[in-house]
Amino acid sequence: MSSVTWFLLLGGLLMALGGWVAFLLALRSGQFKDIEAVKHQMFEEGR
């Protein structure tokens, strides 16, 4: 395989790893605890 193929493969793997790390950090910080509460807060602030 050519060197360009290796760079593309490595770049794709690094981007996938970065997305996975971002998801895990969001999960650990509690951003997915209560998804429905945000929807209800939006309607309460509009009153």
Phi, psi and omega per residue, in radians:
M1 nan 2.627 -3.117
S2 -1.397 2.913 -3.094
S3 -1.195 -0.506 3.116
V4 -1.132 -0.669 3.120
T5 -1.102 -0.712 3.120
W6 -1.143 -0.691 3.112
F7 -1.140 -0.707 3.113
L8 -1.147 -0.726 3.116
L9 -1.126 -0.782 3.121
L10 -1.138 -0.691 3.105
G11 -1.113 -0.733 3.102
G12 -1.124 -0.730 3.117
L13 -1.149 -0.677 3.112
L14 -1.169 -0.673 3.105
M15 -1.179 -0.681 3.098
A16 -1.132 -0.725 3.104
L17 -1.122 -0.691 3.099
G18 -1.113 -0.704 3.090
G19 -1.140 -0.693 3.127
W20 -1.142 -0.728 3.124
V21 -1.142 -0.725 3.108
A22 -1.093 -0.702 3.105
F23 -1.123 -0.761 3.139
L24 -1.146 -0.658 3.092
L25 -1.138 -0.702 3.097
A26 -1.156 -0.647 3.127
L27 -1.163 -0.725 -3.137
R28 -1.212 -0.539 -3.108
S29 -1.411 -0.095 3.058
G30 1.552 0.335 -3.114
Q31 -1.282 -0.246 -3.136
F32 -1.916 0.313 -3.099
K33 -1.165 -0.979 -3.082
D34 -2.304 1.594 -3.063
I35 -1.234 -0.588 -3.061
E36 -1.275 -0.379 -3.083
A37 -1.121 -0.587 -3.125
V38 -1.121 -0.691 3.129
K39 -1.103 -0.734 -3.125
H40 -1.263 -0.582 3.091
Q41 -1.120 -0.654 3.139
M42 -1.103 -0.715 -3.133
F43 -1.265 -0.566 3.137
E44 -1.249 -0.591 -3.130
E45 -1.294 -0.369 -3.120
G46 -1.360 -0.184 -3.105
R47 -1.345 nan nan
